[in-house]
Amino acid sequence: MIRNPVLPGFNPDPTIVRAGDRYVIATSTFEWFPGVRFHTSEDLVTWQPAGYALTDPTHLDLRGVPDSGGIWAPSLYFHEGQYRLLFTIVRTLGQTKDVDNYITSAPAIDGPWSTPVYVGSRGFDASLFHAPDGRLYLLGLRWDHRIGNPGFGGIQVQELHPSTFERLGSARVVHSSTGLIEGPNMYYRNGWYYLLLAEGGTGWNHGIRIARSRDLWGPYEEDPVPVLTTRDLDPLDVARKGESGPSGGLHKAGHGELVSTPDGEWYLVHLASRPLEAAEGAVCPLGRETCLQPVTWTEDGWLRLAHGGFLPALAVHAPAALPGRTTALPAATEEVLSPQTLTTGWQTLRVPADESWLKWSMNPGHSLRITGRESLRSTHTQSLVAHPLTSVFARLRATVDAAPTAPAHQAGVVAYYDTTSHVFWHLTASDEGRRLLAMERRNATSASRAVLDFDPGPAGPVHLQIAFEGASVRAYASLDGSSWTPFDLPVDISELSDDHAGLLRFTGAFAGVATVDVAEHAWTAEFSDVSLVTSQPQLPDGRLPAVEAVPAGQASS
């Protein structure tokens, strides 16, 4: 069986290819660096991290991109023995969107990836279509920037030179709809050109629909029945019922691509979110996750979920050629921050982790020295390293050794969504230079700062941890790593979700470590034993257990 989500946590906008006997999924990374995350599988059941495409800062400059901007909806292809990747960088949001589309290629998924070739800026969610006659086409949403006009202006097609990617002729809108459509992917089958379309926006109204035409340039007829959607389900009801509900706890299902197995079975990869109930109602702190559904073609040429209807399923059958395989859910996983994992799971914001601000010491604790730079409100050069949450039951631990001498110096642990929503528990100093522990909390509607009731002493390491316990987040401190002091009241997880304050955000919650020096960008702090433990086991009543604040070195409960 395949258990969804196959890629939990921040893995949105999946694109999939089969290259020989291996499947590859690429997902959006938005403002996080490196850009475009890969996972690989030999069976569609078990997936492994496989690095990133855009690791060279000369190929990807995200400085200044807004929250939930950056890389949107990549599209991956394996064509004539070579990988091709189309990606979009969104530099501004709102009615006027500055969006740039690029193509890069590589002989292998681990590179080297070529210098990206610019192919236009008309819209986002772009894709490529390699036509049977050898021609190449660029598809995408036509974004209408004019004030007062609907932004979603239909699906457009532009021919490209098949090897140089030079634009040929003019872009033409081939399909529009009364509803909101985007994310086009084109397939040719039995004399039909099919457009697989995301519809309804990427929130609670999301879905996937298919349209077809005998001519690439249209007109296209839409199937009146959606391929996939959860829009008719109450998000709060989904959150309360979870896996026992009709969609297995999945909502916001949409934005997909198709892949076929060597035996001719078809699968749909798509995004979905798992809402939970918190103070603001149904919210999705894990962001948009990647799922798989088997699909079939009807006798009259339309696409349907293999299990019937249009709701996603939590568990679906794997390819018939792979009997007996199933996705295993480990009781707990631990992601230790190290030089190796910084290229697989841990990420930085907008800029790469280089020695200008992050240096490693090869000791057993994988200690690193982080030079403070701009504040956590900055969209340029933050000194932050974080890992996306894959469960709302997790614990981040870190040991911080820092000697702040001014309030401008800050080093600690952070529960992070974006520049407007985060909680930063950190060592800092008073105006008189006395070392203290403080908390800075920001969300979409307020900001606060408090000195915490914990004496870190004049010097020496301090152990910090953040415990995510379903709908709440709480931090703890210790001087010896075994006796822990909790801080204040727990923070509601709503603030770290895609849905906080009615906003539409795209990334999900992260946990990490950060150093700030807003005075000189030169002060440093030492971090060691940084790890994120995630708890997955089910209790008899179907709930996940809380992650307790336990002494360092003990296993998660």
C-alpha positions as CSV (number, residue, x, y, z in Angstrom):
1,M,0.0,0.0,0.0
2,I,0.9,3.6,-0.5
3,R,0.1,5.7,2.6
4,N,-0.5,9.5,2.2
5,P,1.0,11.9,2.4
6,V,4.0,10.2,0.8
7,L,6.0,13.4,1.4
8,P,4.7,14.9,4.7
9,G,5.2,18.5,5.7
10,F,6.3,21.4,3.4
11,N,6.3,19.6,0.0
12,P,3.8,21.5,-2.1
13,D,3.1,21.7,-5.9
14,P,4.5,18.2,-6.7
15,T,5.8,17.3,-10.2
16,I,6.7,13.7,-11.1
17,V,8.6,11.8,-13.7
18,R,9.6,8.2,-14.3
19,A,13.2,7.9,-15.5
20,G,14.0,4.2,-16.2
21,D,13.2,2.3,-13.1
22,R,13.2,5.3,-10.8
23,Y,10.5,7.9,-10.0
24,V,11.4,11.4,-9.1
25,I,9.2,14.1,-7.4
26,A,10.2,17.7,-7.3
27,T,8.4,20.3,-5.0
28,S,8.3,24.0,-4.5
29,T,10.7,25.6,-2.0
30,F,9.4,29.3,-2.2
31,E,11.8,31.6,-0.2
32,W,13.9,28.7,1.2
33,F,17.3,27.9,-0.1
34,P,18.4,25.6,-1.8
35,G,15.7,25.7,-4.5
36,V,13.5,22.8,-5.8
37,R,13.6,19.8,-3.5
38,F,13.9,16.2,-5.0
39,H,12.7,12.9,-3.6
40,T,13.2,9.5,-5.4
41,S,11.5,6.1,-5.3
42,E,11.7,2.8,-7.0
43,D,8.2,1.7,-6.1
44,L,6.1,4.8,-5.5
45,V,5.8,3.6,-1.9
46,T,9.0,4.5,-0.1
47,W,10.6,7.9,-0.9
48,Q,14.1,9.2,-0.1
49,P,15.4,12.8,-0.1
50,A,17.6,13.4,-3.1
51,G,18.9,16.9,-2.7
52,Y,18.1,20.1,-4.6
53,A,18.4,21.4,-8.2
54,L,19.3,25.0,-7.4
55,T,22.2,25.0,-5.0
56,D,24.4,27.6,-6.8
57,P,23.6,31.2,-5.7
58,T,24.6,32.4,-9.2
59,H,21.6,30.3,-10.4
60,L,19.2,31.4,-7.7
61,D,19.0,34.8,-6.0
62,L,16.1,35.0,-3.6
63,R,17.2,38.1,-1.6
64,G,14.3,40.4,-1.2
65,V,11.5,38.0,-2.4
66,P,8.4,38.3,-0.2
67,D,7.1,35.7,2.2
68,S,5.6,32.9,0.2
69,G,7.3,34.3,-2.9
70,G,10.3,32.8,-4.6
71,I,10.1,29.4,-6.4
72,W,6.6,28.4,-7.3
73,A,5.4,25.1,-8.9
74,P,8.4,23.6,-10.7
75,S,7.8,21.1,-13.5
76,L,10.2,18.2,-14.1
77,Y,10.8,16.1,-17.2
78,F,13.0,13.3,-18.4
79,H,13.4,13.8,-22.1
80,E,15.9,11.9,-24.3
81,G,18.0,10.8,-21.4
82,Q,18.2,14.2,-19.8
83,Y,16.3,15.9,-17.0
84,R,14.7,19.2,-17.7
85,L,13.4,21.5,-14.9
86,L,11.1,24.5,-15.5
87,F,10.7,26.8,-12.5
88,T,9.3,30.2,-11.7
89,I,10.6,32.9,-9.3
90,V,7.8,35.1,-8.0
91,R,9.5,38.4,-7.0
92,T,6.4,40.4,-6.0
93,L,2.9,39.5,-4.9
94,G,-0.5,41.2,-5.4
95,Q,-2.3,42.3,-8.5
96,T,1.0,43.1,-10.1
97,K,3.1,39.9,-10.0
98,D,6.6,39.9,-11.2
99,V,7.2,36.3,-12.2
100,D,10.2,35.0,-14.2
101,N,10.2,31.5,-15.8
102,Y,13.5,29.5,-16.4
103,I,14.6,26.1,-17.7
104,T,17.6,24.2,-16.5
105,S,18.8,20.8,-17.4
106,A,21.1,18.0,-16.1
107,P,22.3,14.5,-17.1
108,A,21.4,13.2,-13.6
109,I,19.1,14.3,-10.8
110,D,22.2,15.2,-8.7
111,G,23.5,17.5,-11.5
112,P,25.3,19.3,-12.6
113,W,22.4,21.6,-13.5
114,S,23.0,24.1,-16.3
115,T,22.7,27.8,-16.0
116,P,19.0,28.6,-16.1
117,V,17.6,29.9,-19.4
118,Y,15.0,32.7,-19.2
119,V,11.8,31.9,-21.1
120,G,9.4,34.6,-20.2
121,S,7.5,36.3,-17.4
122,R,3.8,36.1,-18.4
123,G,2.6,33.9,-15.5
124,F,3.2,31.2,-12.9
125,D,2.5,27.5,-12.6
126,A,4.3,26.9,-16.0
127,S,4.9,23.6,-17.6
128,L,6.3,22.0,-20.8
129,F,4.7,19.8,-23.4
130,H,6.9,17.7,-25.6
131,A,4.6,17.1,-28.5
132,P,4.6,13.8,-30.6
133,D,6.0,15.7,-33.6
134,G,9.1,16.9,-31.7
135,R,7.9,20.4,-31.0
136,L,8.2,21.9,-27.6
137,Y,5.6,24.2,-25.9
138,L,5.5,26.3,-22.8
139,L,2.2,26.3,-20.9
140,G,1.2,28.5,-18.1
141,L,-1.4,30.8,-16.5
142,R,-1.8,34.1,-18.2
143,W,-1.6,36.6,-15.3
144,D,-3.5,39.8,-15.9
145,H,-1.7,42.5,-14.0
146,R,-4.1,45.3,-14.8
147,I,-5.9,46.8,-11.9
148,G,-9.6,46.0,-11.9
149,N,-9.2,42.9,-14.1
150,P,-9.4,39.3,-12.9
151,G,-5.8,38.1,-12.4
152,F,-6.4,34.6,-13.7
153,G,-6.6,35.2,-17.4
154,G,-6.7,31.7,-18.8
155,I,-4.2,29.1,-20.0
156,Q,-1.8,30.2,-22.6
157,V,0.6,28.3,-24.9
158,Q,3.9,29.5,-26.3
159,E,6.1,27.4,-28.7
160,L,9.8,27.1,-27.8
161,H,12.8,25.9,-29.8
162,P,13.2,22.3,-28.7
163,S,16.9,22.7,-27.8
164,T,17.7,26.4,-27.3
165,F,14.3,27.2,-25.7
166,E,14.1,30.4,-27.7
167,R,10.5,31.7,-27.9
168,L,8.9,31.1,-31.3
169,G,5.8,33.0,-32.4
170,S,3.4,34.5,-30.0
171,A,1.7,33.2,-26.8
172,R,-2.0,32.4,-27.2
173,V,-4.7,31.7,-24.7
174,V,-6.1,28.3,-25.5
175,H,-8.6,27.8,-22.7
176,S,-10.4,29.9,-20.1
177,S,-13.1,29.1,-17.6
178,T,-15.7,30.7,-15.5
179,G,-13.9,29.4,-12.5
180,L,-10.3,30.0,-11.3
181,I,-7.9,27.7,-13.2
182,E,-4.2,27.4,-13.1
183,G,-1.4,24.8,-13.0
184,P,-1.8,23.4,-16.5
185,N,-0.2,20.2,-17.6
186,M,-0.7,18.8,-21.1
187,Y,-0.8,15.1,-22.2
188,Y,-1.4,13.5,-25.5
189,R,-3.4,10.2,-25.6
190,N,-5.5,8.4,-28.2
191,G,-5.7,11.5,-30.5
192,W,-6.7,13.9,-27.6
193,Y,-4.8,16.7,-26.1
194,Y,-5.6,16.8,-22.4
195,L,-5.2,19.7,-20.0
196,L,-4.9,18.7,-16.4
197,L,-5.8,21.9,-14.5
198,A,-5.7,23.1,-10.9
199,E,-8.8,24.9,-10.0
200,G,-10.4,26.9,-7.2
201,G,-7.2,28.3,-5.8
202,T,-4.9,26.5,-3.4
203,G,-7.0,26.9,-0.3
204,W,-10.1,25.1,1.0
205,N,-11.7,25.3,-2.5
206,H,-8.9,23.6,-4.3
207,G,-9.3,20.8,-6.8
208,I,-8.2,19.2,-10.1
209,R,-10.2,19.2,-13.4
210,I,-9.4,17.9,-16.9
211,A,-10.2,19.3,-20.3
212,R,-9.6,17.9,-23.8
213,S,-9.4,18.9,-27.4
214,R,-8.5,17.3,-30.8
215,D,-6.3,20.4,-31.5
216,L,-3.5,21.6,-29.3
217,W,-4.7,25.1,-29.7
218,G,-8.2,24.3,-28.7
219,P,-11.1,24.7,-28.1
220,Y,-11.0,22.6,-25.0
221,E,-14.0,20.8,-23.4
222,E,-14.0,20.5,-19.6
223,D,-15.1,17.4,-17.9
224,P,-18.1,18.4,-15.8
225,V,-16.9,16.0,-13.1
226,P,-13.8,17.0,-11.1
227,V,-10.9,14.5,-11.0
228,L,-10.1,15.4,-7.4
229,T,-11.4,17.8,-4.8
230,T,-12.2,18.2,-1.1
231,R,-14.1,21.5,-1.4
232,D,-17.4,20.0,-0.3
233,L,-16.0,18.9,3.1
234,D,-16.0,21.1,6.2
235,P,-12.4,21.7,7.1
236,L,-13.2,21.7,10.8
237,D,-15.0,18.4,10.5
238,V,-12.0,16.9,8.6
239,A,-9.8,18.2,11.4
240,R,-11.9,16.6,14.1
241,K,-12.4,13.2,12.3
242,G,-8.9,12.9,11.0
243,E,-8.1,9.6,9.4
244,S,-11.6,8.2,10.3
245,G,-13.2,10.8,8.0
246,P,-14.2,10.3,4.3
247,S,-10.9,11.8,3.0
248,G,-8.6,10.3,5.6
249,G,-7.9,13.7,7.2
250,L,-6.8,15.3,3.8
251,H,-8.1,18.6,2.6
252,K,-7.1,21.3,0.1
253,A,-6.5,18.6,-2.4
254,G,-5.4,19.8,-5.8
255,H,-2.5,20.8,-8.2
256,G,-1.5,17.5,-9.7
257,E,0.5,15.7,-12.4
258,L,0.2,12.2,-14.0
259,V,2.8,9.4,-14.3
260,S,2.5,5.9,-15.7
261,T,4.3,2.8,-14.6
262,P,6.1,0.4,-17.0
263,D,3.0,-1.8,-16.8
264,G,0.6,1.0,-17.9
265,E,-0.9,1.9,-14.5
266,W,-1.5,5.6,-14.0
267,Y,-1.0,7.6,-10.8
268,L,-1.9,11.2,-9.9
269,V,0.5,13.1,-7.7
270,H,-1.1,16.0,-5.9
271,L,-0.9,18.3,-2.9
272,A,-3.2,18.2,0.1
273,S,-3.1,19.5,3.7
274,R,-4.0,17.9,7.0
275,P,-6.0,20.4,9.1
276,L,-6.1,20.3,12.9
277,E,-8.4,22.2,15.3
278,A,-6.8,25.1,17.0
279,A,-7.8,28.5,18.4
280,E,-8.5,29.9,15.0
281,G,-10.5,26.9,13.8
282,A,-9.2,24.5,11.2
283,V,-5.6,25.4,10.4
284,C,-2.7,23.7,8.5
285,P,0.6,24.2,10.2
286,L,2.4,21.5,8.2
287,G,1.6,23.3,5.0
288,R,0.8,21.5,1.7
289,E,2.0,17.9,1.4
290,T,2.5,15.5,-1.4
291,C,0.1,12.6,-2.0
292,L,-0.5,9.9,-4.7
293,Q,-3.7,8.4,-6.0
294,P,-4.1,5.7,-8.6
295,V,-6.3,6.8,-11.5
296,T,-7.9,5.2,-14.5
297,W,-9.2,6.3,-17.9
298,T,-12.8,5.7,-18.7
299,E,-14.0,4.1,-22.0
300,D,-15.0,7.5,-23.2
301,G,-11.6,9.0,-22.4
302,W,-12.0,10.8,-19.1
303,L,-9.8,10.5,-16.0
304,R,-11.2,9.2,-12.7
305,L,-9.8,8.1,-9.3
306,A,-9.4,4.4,-9.3
307,H,-11.3,4.0,-6.0
308,G,-14.2,6.1,-7.3
309,G,-15.6,9.5,-6.6
310,F,-13.3,12.5,-6.3
311,L,-12.1,12.5,-2.7
312,P,-8.5,11.5,-2.0
313,A,-7.7,8.4,-0.1
314,L,-5.3,8.0,2.8
315,A,-4.1,4.5,1.8
316,V,-4.1,3.4,-1.9
317,H,-2.7,0.4,-3.7
318,A,0.8,0.3,-5.0
319,P,1.7,-0.8,-8.5
320,A,0.6,-4.4,-9.1
321,A,4.2,-5.4,-10.0
322,L,5.3,-4.6,-6.4
323,P,3.1,-6.8,-4.1
324,G,3.6,-6.8,-0.4
325,R,5.3,-3.4,-0.1
326,T,3.8,-0.7,2.2
327,T,4.8,2.6,3.6
328,A,6.1,2.2,7.1
329,L,5.5,4.9,9.7
330,P,8.4,4.9,12.2
331,A,7.6,5.5,15.9
332,A,9.9,8.5,15.8
333,T,12.5,10.0,13.6
334,E,15.4,12.3,14.4
335,E,16.9,14.9,12.0
336,V,20.3,16.0,13.3
337,L,21.7,19.2,11.9
338,S,25.1,18.4,10.3
339,P,27.0,19.4,7.2
340,Q,25.4,16.4,5.4
341,T,21.8,17.0,6.4
342,L,22.1,20.7,5.5
343,T,21.8,19.5,1.9
344,T,18.9,17.1,2.4
345,G,16.4,18.4,5.0
346,W,17.6,21.5,6.8
347,Q,17.4,24.8,4.8
348,T,18.2,28.5,5.1
349,L,16.2,31.6,4.1
350,R,16.8,33.2,0.7
351,V,20.6,32.8,0.8
352,P,22.9,29.8,1.0
353,A,24.7,28.5,4.1
354,D,28.2,29.5,3.4
355,E,31.3,30.3,5.5
356,S,30.6,34.0,5.6
357,W,28.1,33.3,8.4
358,L,28.1,29.6,9.2
359,K,31.1,27.5,10.1
360,W,31.3,23.9,11.3
361,S,33.5,22.2,13.8
362,M,33.9,18.5,13.2
363,N,33.3,17.3,16.7
364,P,30.7,14.7,17.9
365,G,28.1,17.3,18.6
366,H,28.3,18.9,15.1
367,S,28.8,22.3,16.6
368,L,28.5,25.3,14.3
369,R,29.3,29.0,14.7
370,I,26.6,31.3,13.3
371,T,27.4,35.0,12.7
372,G,24.4,37.2,13.4
373,R,23.1,39.4,10.6
374,E,19.7,40.9,10.0
375,S,16.6,40.4,12.1
376,L,14.0,37.7,11.6
377,R,11.9,40.3,9.9
378,S,14.3,40.7,7.1
379,T,13.7,39.4,3.6
380,H,17.4,39.6,2.7
381,T,20.2,38.1,4.9
382,Q,18.9,36.2,7.9
383,S,21.2,33.8,9.8
384,L,18.7,31.1,10.3
385,V,18.8,27.3,9.7
386,A,15.6,25.4,10.1
387,H,13.7,22.2,9.2
388,P,10.1,21.9,8.1
389,L,7.7,20.1,10.5
390,T,6.4,16.8,9.2
391,S,4.2,16.2,12.3
392,V,2.6,18.5,14.8
393,F,4.2,16.4,17.5
394,A,7.9,17.2,17.4
395,R,10.7,18.6,19.5
396,L,13.6,20.7,18.5
397,R,16.7,20.7,20.8
398,A,19.8,22.8,20.7
399,T,22.6,23.8,23.0
400,V,23.5,27.5,22.7
401,D,26.8,29.0,24.0
402,A,26.9,32.7,23.5
403,A,28.2,35.8,25.2
404,P,25.9,38.7,24.2
405,T,26.9,42.2,25.4
406,A,24.0,44.3,24.0
407,P,20.3,43.9,23.1
408,A,21.3,43.8,19.5
409,H,22.8,40.3,20.1
410,Q,20.4,37.4,20.0
411,A,20.9,33.7,19.6
412,G,18.5,30.8,20.2
413,V,15.7,28.6,18.9
414,V,12.8,29.6,16.7
415,A,9.4,28.3,15.7
416,Y,9.1,30.0,12.3
417,Y,6.5,30.4,9.6
418,D,7.6,33.7,8.0
419,T,8.9,37.2,8.7
420,T,5.5,38.1,10.1
421,S,4.8,35.0,12.2
422,H,7.5,33.4,14.4
423,V,8.5,32.9,18.0
424,F,12.1,33.4,18.9
425,W,13.5,32.2,22.3
426,H,17.0,33.6,22.6
427,L,20.0,34.6,24.7
428,T,20.5,38.3,24.7
429,A,21.8,41.1,27.0
430,S,20.3,44.0,28.9
431,D,21.4,47.6,28.3
432,E,23.9,47.0,31.1
433,G,25.3,43.9,29.4
434,R,23.8,41.3,31.7
435,R,23.0,38.0,30.0
436,L,19.4,37.1,30.0
437,L,16.8,34.9,28.2
438,A,14.1,36.6,26.2
439,M,11.2,35.7,23.9
440,E,10.1,37.7,20.8
441,R,6.7,36.7,19.4
442,R,5.2,38.0,16.1
443,N,2.1,37.2,14.2
444,A,0.0,38.8,11.6
445,T,-1.9,41.0,14.1
446,S,0.5,41.7,17.0
447,A,4.1,41.6,18.3
448,S,5.5,41.2,21.8
449,R,8.7,40.8,23.7
450,A,9.4,39.6,27.2
451,V,12.4,38.8,29.4
452,L,11.8,35.2,30.7
453,D,12.0,34.1,34.3
454,F,15.1,32.0,33.9
455,D,18.7,33.0,34.9
456,P,21.1,31.8,32.2
457,G,24.1,32.9,34.3
458,P,26.9,35.2,33.1
459,A,28.4,32.6,30.8
460,G,28.3,29.0,29.6
461,P,26.0,26.8,27.5
462,V,22.2,26.9,27.8
463,H,20.0,24.0,26.6
464,L,16.9,25.0,24.8
465,Q,14.0,23.1,23.3
466,I,10.7,23.7,21.5
467,A,7.9,21.2,22.0
468,F,5.1,21.0,19.4
469,E,2.2,19.3,20.9
470,G,-0.7,19.3,18.4
471,A,-2.4,22.7,18.7
472,S,0.2,24.3,21.0
473,V,3.9,25.1,21.0
474,R,6.0,25.6,24.2
475,A,9.7,26.2,24.9
476,Y,11.9,25.0,27.7
477,A,15.4,25.9,29.1
478,S,18.0,24.0,31.1
479,L,21.5,24.6,32.4
480,D,22.3,21.0,32.8
481,G,20.3,19.3,30.1
482,S,18.2,17.3,32.5
483,S,16.1,19.7,34.6
484,W,13.9,21.8,32.4
485,T,12.0,25.0,33.0
486,P,8.9,25.8,30.8
487,F,8.4,29.4,29.6
488,D,5.1,31.2,30.0
489,L,1.9,29.9,28.4
490,P,2.0,27.8,25.2
491,V,1.7,29.5,21.9
492,D,-1.3,28.5,19.7
493,I,-0.2,26.7,16.5
494,S,-2.6,28.8,14.5
495,E,0.0,31.6,14.3
496,L,2.4,29.2,12.5
497,S,-0.1,27.9,9.9
498,D,-1.0,28.5,6.3
499,D,-4.4,29.9,7.4
500,H,-3.5,32.3,10.2
501,A,-5.7,35.4,10.4
502,G,-7.5,34.4,7.2
503,L,-4.3,34.7,5.1
504,L,-3.4,32.5,2.2
505,R,0.2,31.4,2.8
506,F,2.2,28.6,1.2
507,T,5.0,27.2,3.2
508,G,4.2,25.6,6.6
509,A,5.9,25.7,10.0
510,F,9.6,25.3,10.6
511,A,11.8,24.8,13.7
512,G,15.4,25.9,13.8
513,V,18.2,28.0,15.3
514,A,19.1,31.6,14.5
515,T,21.6,34.3,15.4
516,V,20.9,38.1,15.1
517,D,23.2,41.1,15.3
518,V,21.3,44.1,14.1
519,A,24.2,46.4,15.2
520,E,27.2,45.2,13.3
521,H,26.4,41.9,11.6
522,A,29.5,40.4,13.3
523,W,28.6,38.9,16.7
524,T,28.7,35.1,16.8
525,A,27.1,32.2,18.8
526,E,28.0,28.6,19.1
527,F,25.3,25.9,18.6
528,S,25.7,22.1,19.2
529,D,23.5,19.0,19.3
530,V,20.8,20.6,17.2
531,S,18.1,18.0,16.3
532,L,14.5,17.7,15.5
533,V,12.7,14.6,16.8
534,T,9.3,13.9,15.2
535,S,6.7,11.5,16.8
536,Q,4.4,9.6,14.6
537,P,2.8,6.6,16.5
538,Q,-0.9,6.3,16.9
539,L,-2.6,5.8,20.2
540,P,-5.6,3.3,20.5
541,D,-8.1,6.1,20.0
542,G,-6.4,7.3,16.8
543,R,-4.7,10.4,18.3
544,L,-1.0,11.1,18.2
545,P,0.7,11.4,21.5
546,A,2.2,14.6,22.8
547,V,5.9,15.1,22.8
548,E,7.0,15.6,26.4
549,A,9.8,17.8,27.6
550,V,12.3,15.1,28.5
551,P,15.9,15.2,29.6
552,A,18.5,15.4,26.8
553,G,19.4,12.0,25.5
554,Q,16.1,10.2,26.2
555,A,13.8,9.1,23.5
556,S,10.6,10.9,22.5
557,S,7.5,9.6,24.2
